[in-house]
Amino acid sequence: MRRQESVVSAAPEQSWIDWLACPDCGSALKASTGKLACAACAKAWPIVDGVPHFVEDFPYWGEVPQAKMQAVNDRADSGCWKAALLESGDAEVEKAAEMILNLDRANWHWLANVPRDSRVLDLGAGTGTNAHALGLHYREVIALEPVRERIEFMRRRFAQEKLPNVKPVRSSLWSLPFAKESFDMVAMNGVLEWVATGRTGNPHDLQKQAVKNVFGLLRPGGCFYLGIENRLAYGSFLGWPDPHCGLPWVPILPRPLAHWYARRRGHAEGYRNYLYSSAGYRKLLESVGFNHIQTYVALPSYNHPRFLIPLDDNIFRYYFSNFAAGQLRWHRKLGFKALMALKLLKYCEHSFVIFARR
């Protein structure tokens, strides 16, 4: 539930631009009429409707098709951003509205142990749901997103919600316009599995570099939040389609075989959306220097975190016995009870919420 009165006082309007940095050389940027310029390397980037744009062309991706998202933005420009979603009359838009409006998606922040007087970066902010929620609790929030239509939606959303402490910036994980050690917390919600899409190179290596980039942005003691699916989710073993590429089996297949299979099924780039087990995520995070890693089972998923259960204790058994078992059909209940008896079920749920400290 949103509580508008809990918004943390924002910093002065100009200050958020003052701590942007050149994504190429890391030098300070100077704002002038309609642009940001780097004195060191002489590069400049436009400011469009108050939003810095550090990328130009970026492939569209979103919960609804591009043309429909543009129509939503047009309606939001002359009315209410919520009404533009809920009263669109389009089934795809109204279905997406449930997730776009759900501020409970960021309920994980209560476990982050980050002071309210903090600077937070939401990497791959999408339509701004998490950034919106975080802006009600933290002093400064940057919502970084490369897709133009999503940036335009967030600009309207934050303005109409009177959240001056939440600032959209159009850029990508590979063009970060921030100085090192700029943030107290960085969030990546459903983003890491996509970073290799459209790029050359080994997906694991690209994901590792992405996590390394995050590590560099955090101040010592800063928190990295990661919300992501589980490679070993039981649905993968049952042949459920992968939520990213739509193919069955690919998460659990050996990577070379998954790559071959995806190409045979019409994916020219092969399998790029690497997922990991809980142990695999820990190994990835530790490889770039993160420590104090806490993993939670997110139920029913990290995008709908009704329950966040610590992986490393016995609370999951209590959850299963009291909240889940009674809702299952008999055949699934038998299978789940067998996995519980083997102490494996919590490692086979859909997704995780992970916190790591620098």
Contacts in CASP RR format, 6 or more apart in sequence:
PFRMAT RR
TARGET T0000
AUTHOR 0000-0000-0000
METHOD contacts of the structure
MODEL  1
MRRQESVVSAAPEQSWIDWLACPDCGSALKASTGKLACAACAKAWPIVDG
VPHFVEDFPYWGEVPQAKMQAVNDRADSGCWKAALLESGDAEVEKAAEMI
LNLDRANWHWLANVPRDSRVLDLGAGTGTNAHALGLHYREVIALEPVRER
IEFMRRRFAQEKLPNVKPVRSSLWSLPFAKESFDMVAMNGVLEWVATGRT
GNPHDLQKQAVKNVFGLLRPGGCFYLGIENRLAYGSFLGWPDPHCGLPWV
PILPRPLAHWYARRRGHAEGYRNYLYSSAGYRKLLESVGFNHIQTYVALP
SYNHPRFLIPLDDNIFRYYFSNFAAGQLRWHRKLGFKALMALKLLKYCEH
SFVIFARR
1 103 0 8 1.000
1 104 0 8 1.000
2 103 0 8 1.000
2 132 0 8 1.000
2 133 0 8 1.000
2 136 0 8 1.000
3 136 0 8 1.000
4 136 0 8 1.000
4 161 0 8 1.000
4 162 0 8 1.000
6 136 0 8 1.000
6 137 0 8 1.000
7 135 0 8 1.000
7 136 0 8 1.000
7 162 0 8 1.000
7 163 0 8 1.000
7 165 0 8 1.000
8 116 0 8 1.000
8 117 0 8 1.000
8 135 0 8 1.000
8 136 0 8 1.000
8 137 0 8 1.000
8 138 0 8 1.000
8 139 0 8 1.000
8 165 0 8 1.000
9 139 0 8 1.000
9 165 0 8 1.000
10 139 0 8 1.000
10 140 0 8 1.000
10 164 0 8 1.000
10 165 0 8 1.000
11 139 0 8 1.000
11 140 0 8 1.000
11 165 0 8 1.000
13 164 0 8 1.000
14 31 0 8 1.000
16 140 0 8 1.000
16 142 0 8 1.000
16 167 0 8 1.000
17 29 0 8 1.000
17 31 0 8 1.000
17 36 0 8 1.000
17 52 0 8 1.000
18 28 0 8 1.000
19 178 0 8 1.000
19 179 0 8 1.000
19 182 0 8 1.000
20 29 0 8 1.000
20 36 0 8 1.000
20 52 0 8 1.000
20 169 0 8 1.000
20 177 0 8 1.000
20 178 0 8 1.000
21 27 0 8 1.000
21 28 0 8 1.000
21 29 0 8 1.000
21 177 0 8 1.000
21 178 0 8 1.000
21 179 0 8 1.000
21 182 0 8 1.000
22 28 0 8 1.000
22 29 0 8 1.000
22 38 0 8 1.000
22 40 0 8 1.000
22 41 0 8 1.000
22 43 0 8 1.000
22 177 0 8 1.000
23 54 0 8 1.000
23 171 0 8 1.000
23 175 0 8 1.000
23 176 0 8 1.000
23 177 0 8 1.000
24 38 0 8 1.000
24 41 0 8 1.000
24 43 0 8 1.000
25 38 0 8 1.000
25 40 0 8 1.000
25 41 0 8 1.000
26 38 0 8 1.000
26 40 0 8 1.000
26 179 0 8 1.000
27 38 0 8 1.000
27 39 0 8 1.000
27 40 0 8 1.000
27 41 0 8 1.000
28 38 0 8 1.000
28 39 0 8 1.000
28 179 0 8 1.000
29 36 0 8 1.000
29 37 0 8 1.000
29 38 0 8 1.000
29 177 0 8 1.000
30 36 0 8 1.000
30 37 0 8 1.000
30 38 0 8 1.000
30 39 0 8 1.000
31 47 0 8 1.000
34 46 0 8 1.000
34 47 0 8 1.000
35 44 0 8 1.000
35 45 0 8 1.000
35 46 0 8 1.000
35 47 0 8 1.000
36 44 0 8 1.000
36 45 0 8 1.000
36 47 0 8 1.000
36 52 0 8 1.000
37 43 0 8 1.000
37 44 0 8 1.000
37 45 0 8 1.000
38 44 0 8 1.000
45 52 0 8 1.000
45 53 0 8 1.000
45 54 0 8 1.000
45 177 0 8 1.000
46 52 0 8 1.000
46 53 0 8 1.000
47 53 0 8 1.000
48 170 0 8 1.000
49 152 0 8 1.000
49 155 0 8 1.000
50 155 0 8 1.000
51 151 0 8 1.000
51 155 0 8 1.000
51 168 0 8 1.000
51 169 0 8 1.000
51 170 0 8 1.000
52 169 0 8 1.000
52 170 0 8 1.000
52 171 0 8 1.000
52 177 0 8 1.000
53 151 0 8 1.000
53 170 0 8 1.000
53 171 0 8 1.000
54 169 0 8 1.000
54 170 0 8 1.000
54 171 0 8 1.000
54 172 0 8 1.000
54 175 0 8 1.000
54 177 0 8 1.000
55 146 0 8 1.000
55 170 0 8 1.000
55 171 0 8 1.000
55 172 0 8 1.000
55 175 0 8 1.000
58 146 0 8 1.000
58 147 0 8 1.000
58 148 0 8 1.000
58 172 0 8 1.000
59 198 0 8 1.000
60 66 0 8 1.000
60 69 0 8 1.000
60 147 0 8 1.000
60 148 0 8 1.000
60 149 0 8 1.000
61 147 0 8 1.000
62 69 0 8 1.000
62 126 0 8 1.000
62 147 0 8 1.000
62 149 0 8 1.000
62 150 0 8 1.000
63 96 0 8 1.000
63 99 0 8 1.000
63 100 0 8 1.000
63 127 0 8 1.000
64 72 0 8 1.000
64 90 0 8 1.000
64 92 0 8 1.000
64 93 0 8 1.000
64 96 0 8 1.000
65 92 0 8 1.000
66 149 0 8 1.000
68 88 0 8 1.000
68 90 0 8 1.000
68 92 0 8 1.000
68 93 0 8 1.000
69 149 0 8 1.000
69 150 0 8 1.000
69 153 0 8 1.000
70 149 0 8 1.000
71 88 0 8 1.000
72 84 0 8 1.000
72 85 0 8 1.000
72 88 0 8 1.000
72 93 0 8 1.000
72 153 0 8 1.000
73 84 0 8 1.000
73 149 0 8 1.000
73 152 0 8 1.000
73 153 0 8 1.000
73 156 0 8 1.000
75 83 0 8 1.000
75 84 0 8 1.000
75 88 0 8 1.000
76 84 0 8 1.000
76 153 0 8 1.000
76 156 0 8 1.000
76 157 0 8 1.000
76 160 0 8 1.000
77 156 0 8 1.000
80 160 0 8 1.000
81 153 0 8 1.000
81 156 0 8 1.000
81 157 0 8 1.000
81 160 0 8 1.000
82 101 0 8 1.000
85 93 0 8 1.000
85 94 0 8 1.000
85 96 0 8 1.000
85 97 0 8 1.000
85 100 0 8 1.000
85 101 0 8 1.000
86 94 0 8 1.000
86 97 0 8 1.000
86 101 0 8 1.000
88 94 0 8 1.000
99 105 0 8 1.000
99 129 0 8 1.000
99 303 0 8 1.000
100 127 0 8 1.000
100 128 0 8 1.000
100 129 0 8 1.000
101 129 0 8 1.000
102 129 0 8 1.000
102 304 0 8 1.000
103 129 0 8 1.000
103 132 0 8 1.000
103 133 0 8 1.000
103 136 0 8 1.000
104 133 0 8 1.000
104 304 0 8 1.000
104 305 0 8 1.000
105 129 0 8 1.000
105 130 0 8 1.000
105 133 0 8 1.000
105 189 0 8 1.000
105 303 0 8 1.000
105 304 0 8 1.000
105 305 0 8 1.000
106 129 0 8 1.000
106 130 0 8 1.000
106 133 0 8 1.000
106 134 0 8 1.000
106 189 0 8 1.000
107 133 0 8 1.000
107 305 0 8 1.000
107 308 0 8 1.000
108 225 0 8 1.000
108 227 0 8 1.000
108 296 0 8 1.000
108 298 0 8 1.000
108 302 0 8 1.000
108 305 0 8 1.000
108 308 0 8 1.000
108 353 0 8 1.000
109 133 0 8 1.000
109 134 0 8 1.000
109 137 0 8 1.000
109 225 0 8 1.000
111 294 0 8 1.000
111 296 0 8 1.000
111 308 0 8 1.000
111 353 0 8 1.000
111 355 0 8 1.000
112 185 0 8 1.000
112 223 0 8 1.000
112 225 0 8 1.000
112 355 0 8 1.000
113 223 0 8 1.000
114 120 0 8 1.000
114 138 0 8 1.000
114 184 0 8 1.000
114 185 0 8 1.000
114 222 0 8 1.000
114 223 0 8 1.000
115 184 0 8 1.000
116 137 0 8 1.000
116 138 0 8 1.000
116 139 0 8 1.000
117 138 0 8 1.000
117 139 0 8 1.000
118 138 0 8 1.000
118 139 0 8 1.000
118 140 0 8 1.000
118 184 0 8 1.000
118 185 0 8 1.000
119 138 0 8 1.000
119 139 0 8 1.000
119 140 0 8 1.000
119 141 0 8 1.000
119 142 0 8 1.000
119 182 0 8 1.000
119 183 0 8 1.000
119 184 0 8 1.000
119 185 0 8 1.000
120 134 0 8 1.000
120 135 0 8 1.000
120 138 0 8 1.000
120 140 0 8 1.000
120 141 0 8 1.000
120 142 0 8 1.000
120 183 0 8 1.000
120 184 0 8 1.000
120 185 0 8 1.000
120 186 0 8 1.000
120 187 0 8 1.000
121 141 0 8 1.000
121 142 0 8 1.000
121 144 0 8 1.000
121 178 0 8 1.000
121 182 0 8 1.000
121 183 0 8 1.000
121 185 0 8 1.000
121 186 0 8 1.000
121 187 0 8 1.000
121 217 0 8 1.000
122 128 0 8 1.000
122 130 0 8 1.000
122 131 0 8 1.000
122 134 0 8 1.000
122 141 0 8 1.000
122 142 0 8 1.000
122 143 0 8 1.000
122 144 0 8 1.000
122 187 0 8 1.000
122 189 0 8 1.000
123 144 0 8 1.000
123 173 0 8 1.000
123 186 0 8 1.000
123 187 0 8 1.000
123 188 0 8 1.000
123 191 0 8 1.000
123 214 0 8 1.000
124 143 0 8 1.000
124 144 0 8 1.000
124 145 0 8 1.000
124 146 0 8 1.000
124 173 0 8 1.000
124 188 0 8 1.000
124 189 0 8 1.000
124 191 0 8 1.000
125 131 0 8 1.000
125 143 0 8 1.000
125 144 0 8 1.000
125 145 0 8 1.000
125 150 0 8 1.000
125 154 0 8 1.000
125 168 0 8 1.000
126 143 0 8 1.000
126 145 0 8 1.000
126 147 0 8 1.000
126 150 0 8 1.000
126 154 0 8 1.000
127 150 0 8 1.000
127 153 0 8 1.000
127 154 0 8 1.000
127 157 0 8 1.000
128 143 0 8 1.000
128 145 0 8 1.000
128 150 0 8 1.000
128 153 0 8 1.000
128 154 0 8 1.000
128 157 0 8 1.000
128 158 0 8 1.000
128 168 0 8 1.000
130 187 0 8 1.000
130 189 0 8 1.000
131 141 0 8 1.000
131 142 0 8 1.000
131 143 0 8 1.000
131 154 0 8 1.000
131 158 0 8 1.000
131 166 0 8 1.000
131 168 0 8 1.000
132 157 0 8 1.000
132 158 0 8 1.000
132 161 0 8 1.000
132 163 0 8 1.000
132 166 0 8 1.000
134 141 0 8 1.000
134 166 0 8 1.000
134 187 0 8 1.000
135 141 0 8 1.000
135 163 0 8 1.000
135 165 0 8 1.000
135 166 0 8 1.000
136 163 0 8 1.000
138 165 0 8 1.000
138 185 0 8 1.000
139 165 0 8 1.000
140 165 0 8 1.000
140 167 0 8 1.000
141 165 0 8 1.000
141 166 0 8 1.000
141 167 0 8 1.000
142 166 0 8 1.000
142 167 0 8 1.000
142 168 0 8 1.000
142 169 0 8 1.000
142 178 0 8 1.000
142 183 0 8 1.000
143 154 0 8 1.000
143 158 0 8 1.000
143 166 0 8 1.000
143 167 0 8 1.000
143 168 0 8 1.000
143 169 0 8 1.000
144 168 0 8 1.000
144 169 0 8 1.000
144 170 0 8 1.000
144 171 0 8 1.000
144 172 0 8 1.000
144 176 0 8 1.000
145 151 0 8 1.000
145 154 0 8 1.000
145 168 0 8 1.000
145 169 0 8 1.000
145 170 0 8 1.000
146 170 0 8 1.000
146 171 0 8 1.000
146 172 0 8 1.000
148 170 0 8 1.000
151 168 0 8 1.000
151 170 0 8 1.000
154 168 0 8 1.000
155 168 0 8 1.000
158 164 0 8 1.000
158 166 0 8 1.000
158 167 0 8 1.000
158 168 0 8 1.000
169 177 0 8 1.000
171 177 0 8 1.000
173 191 0 8 1.000
173 195 0 8 1.000
173 210 0 8 1.000
173 213 0 8 1.000
174 199 0 8 1.000
174 213 0 8 1.000
176 213 0 8 1.000
176 217 0 8 1.000
178 217 0 8 1.000
180 216 0 8 1.000
180 217 0 8 1.000
181 216 0 8 1.000
181 217 0 8 1.000
181 218 0 8 1.000
181 219 0 8 1.000
181 220 0 8 1.000
182 217 0 8 1.000
182 219 0 8 1.000
183 217 0 8 1.000
183 218 0 8 1.000
183 219 0 8 1.000
183 222 0 8 1.000
184 218 0 8 1.000
184 219 0 8 1.000
184 222 0 8 1.000
184 223 0 8 1.000
185 218 0 8 1.000
185 222 0 8 1.000
185 223 0 8 1.000
185 224 0 8 1.000
185 225 0 8 1.000
186 214 0 8 1.000
186 217 0 8 1.000
186 218 0 8 1.000
186 223 0 8 1.000
186 224 0 8 1.000
186 225 0 8 1.000
187 224 0 8 1.000
187 225 0 8 1.000
188 214 0 8 1.000
188 224 0 8 1.000
188 225 0 8 1.000
188 226 0 8 1.000
188 227 0 8 1.000
188 228 0 8 1.000
189 225 0 8 1.000
189 227 0 8 1.000
189 302 0 8 1.000
189 303 0 8 1.000
190 227 0 8 1.000
190 228 0 8 1.000
190 229 0 8 1.000
190 302 0 8 1.000
190 303 0 8 1.000
192 207 0 8 1.000
192 210 0 8 1.000
192 211 0 8 1.000
192 226 0 8 1.000
192 227 0 8 1.000
192 228 0 8 1.000
193 228 0 8 1.000
193 229 0 8 1.000
193 244 0 8 1.000
193 273 0 8 1.000
193 274 0 8 1.000
193 275 0 8 1.000
194 244 0 8 1.000
194 273 0 8 1.000
195 206 0 8 1.000
195 207 0 8 1.000
195 210 0 8 1.000
196 202 0 8 1.000
196 203 0 8 1.000
196 206 0 8 1.000
196 207 0 8 1.000
196 272 0 8 1.000
196 273 0 8 1.000
196 274 0 8 1.000
197 269 0 8 1.000
197 272 0 8 1.000
197 273 0 8 1.000
198 269 0 8 1.000
198 272 0 8 1.000
199 206 0 8 1.000
203 271 0 8 1.000
203 272 0 8 1.000
203 273 0 8 1.000
203 274 0 8 1.000
204 255 0 8 1.000
204 274 0 8 1.000
207 274 0 8 1.000
207 284 0 8 1.000
208 284 0 8 1.000
208 287 0 8 1.000
208 288 0 8 1.000
211 224 0 8 1.000
211 284 0 8 1.000
211 285 0 8 1.000
211 288 0 8 1.000
211 290 0 8 1.000
212 288 0 8 1.000
214 224 0 8 1.000
215 224 0 8 1.000
215 288 0 8 1.000
215 289 0 8 1.000
215 290 0 8 1.000
215 358 0 8 1.000
216 358 0 8 1.000
218 224 0 8 1.000
218 358 0 8 1.000
219 358 0 8 1.000
220 358 0 8 1.000
221 357 0 8 1.000
221 358 0 8 1.000
222 357 0 8 1.000
222 358 0 8 1.000
223 355 0 8 1.000
223 356 0 8 1.000
223 357 0 8 1.000
224 285 0 8 1.000
224 290 0 8 1.000
224 355 0 8 1.000
224 356 0 8 1.000
224 357 0 8 1.000
224 358 0 8 1.000
225 353 0 8 1.000
225 354 0 8 1.000
225 355 0 8 1.000
226 281 0 8 1.000
226 285 0 8 1.000
226 352 0 8 1.000
226 353 0 8 1.000
226 354 0 8 1.000
226 355 0 8 1.000
226 356 0 8 1.000
227 298 0 8 1.000
227 302 0 8 1.000
227 351 0 8 1.000
227 352 0 8 1.000
227 353 0 8 1.000
227 354 0 8 1.000
228 275 0 8 1.000
228 281 0 8 1.000
228 302 0 8 1.000
228 351 0 8 1.000
228 352 0 8 1.000
228 354 0 8 1.000
229 243 0 8 1.000
229 251 0 8 1.000
229 275 0 8 1.000
229 301 0 8 1.000
229 302 0 8 1.000
229 350 0 8 1.000
229 351 0 8 1.000
229 352 0 8 1.000
230 275 0 8 1.000
230 277 0 8 1.000
230 278 0 8 1.000
230 347 0 8 1.000
230 348 0 8 1.000
230 349 0 8 1.000
230 350 0 8 1.000
230 351 0 8 1.000
230 352 0 8 1.000
231 251 0 8 1.000
231 252 0 8 1.000
231 274 0 8 1.000
231 275 0 8 1.000
231 276 0 8 1.000
231 277 0 8 1.000
231 280 0 8 1.000
232 251 0 8 1.000
232 252 0 8 1.000
232 277 0 8 1.000
232 347 0 8 1.000
232 348 0 8 1.000
233 251 0 8 1.000
233 348 0 8 1.000
233 349 0 8 1.000
233 350 0 8 1.000
233 351 0 8 1.000
234 339 0 8 1.000
234 345 0 8 1.000
234 348 0 8 1.000
234 349 0 8 1.000
235 350 0 8 1.000
236 242 0 8 1.000
236 248 0 8 1.000
236 249 0 8 1.000
236 251 0 8 1.000
236 252 0 8 1.000
237 252 0 8 1.000
237 348 0 8 1.000
239 248 0 8 1.000
239 249 0 8 1.000
240 248 0 8 1.000
241 247 0 8 1.000
241 248 0 8 1.000
242 248 0 8 1.000
242 250 0 8 1.000
242 251 0 8 1.000
242 273 0 8 1.000
244 273 0 8 1.000
245 262 0 8 1.000
245 267 0 8 1.000
245 271 0 8 1.000
245 272 0 8 1.000
245 273 0 8 1.000
247 261 0 8 1.000
247 262 0 8 1.000
247 265 0 8 1.000
247 267 0 8 1.000
247 271 0 8 1.000
249 258 0 8 1.000
249 261 0 8 1.000
250 258 0 8 1.000
250 261 0 8 1.000
250 262 0 8 1.000
250 271 0 8 1.000
251 258 0 8 1.000
251 275 0 8 1.000
253 261 0 8 1.000
255 271 0 8 1.000
255 274 0 8 1.000
258 270 0 8 1.000
258 271 0 8 1.000
259 270 0 8 1.000
259 271 0 8 1.000
261 271 0 8 1.000
262 269 0 8 1.000
262 270 0 8 1.000
262 271 0 8 1.000
263 270 0 8 1.000
276 283 0 8 1.000
276 284 0 8 1.000
277 347 0 8 1.000
278 295 0 8 1.000
278 311 0 8 1.000
278 347 0 8 1.000
278 352 0 8 1.000
281 295 0 8 1.000
281 352 0 8 1.000
281 354 0 8 1.000
282 293 0 8 1.000
282 295 0 8 1.000
285 293 0 8 1.000
285 354 0 8 1.000
285 356 0 8 1.000
286 293 0 8 1.000
289 358 0 8 1.000
290 356 0 8 1.000
290 357 0 8 1.000
290 358 0 8 1.000
291 356 0 8 1.000
291 357 0 8 1.000
291 358 0 8 1.000
292 356 0 8 1.000
292 357 0 8 1.000
293 354 0 8 1.000
293 355 0 8 1.000
293 356 0 8 1.000
293 357 0 8 1.000
294 310 0 8 1.000
294 312 0 8 1.000
294 354 0 8 1.000
294 355 0 8 1.000
294 356 0 8 1.000
295 310 0 8 1.000
295 311 0 8 1.000
295 312 0 8 1.000
295 352 0 8 1.000
295 353 0 8 1.000
295 354 0 8 1.000
296 308 0 8 1.000
296 309 0 8 1.000
296 310 0 8 1.000
296 311 0 8 1.000
296 352 0 8 1.000
296 353 0 8 1.000
296 354 0 8 1.000
296 355 0 8 1.000
297 307 0 8 1.000
297 308 0 8 1.000
297 309 0 8 1.000
297 311 0 8 1.000
297 316 0 8 1.000
297 346 0 8 1.000
297 349 0 8 1.000
297 352 0 8 1.000
298 305 0 8 1.000
298 307 0 8 1.000
298 308 0 8 1.000
298 349 0 8 1.000
298 350 0 8 1.000
298 351 0 8 1.000
298 352 0 8 1.000
298 353 0 8 1.000
299 305 0 8 1.000
299 306 0 8 1.000
299 307 0 8 1.000
299 308 0 8 1.000
299 309 0 8 1.000
299 319 0 8 1.000
299 324 0 8 1.000
299 349 0 8 1.000
299 350 0 8 1.000
300 306 0 8 1.000
300 350 0 8 1.000
301 350 0 8 1.000
301 351 0 8 1.000
302 351 0 8 1.000
302 352 0 8 1.000
302 353 0 8 1.000
303 351 0 8 1.000
305 353 0 8 1.000
307 319 0 8 1.000
307 323 0 8 1.000
308 353 0 8 1.000
309 315 0 8 1.000
309 316 0 8 1.000
309 319 0 8 1.000
309 346 0 8 1.000
311 346 0 8 1.000
311 347 0 8 1.000
311 352 0 8 1.000
316 345 0 8 1.000
316 346 0 8 1.000
317 340 0 8 1.000
320 336 0 8 1.000
320 340 0 8 1.000
320 345 0 8 1.000
324 336 0 8 1.000
325 333 0 8 1.000
325 336 0 8 1.000
325 337 0 8 1.000
326 333 0 8 1.000
328 336 0 8 1.000
336 345 0 8 1.000
339 345 0 8 1.000
339 348 0 8 1.000
END
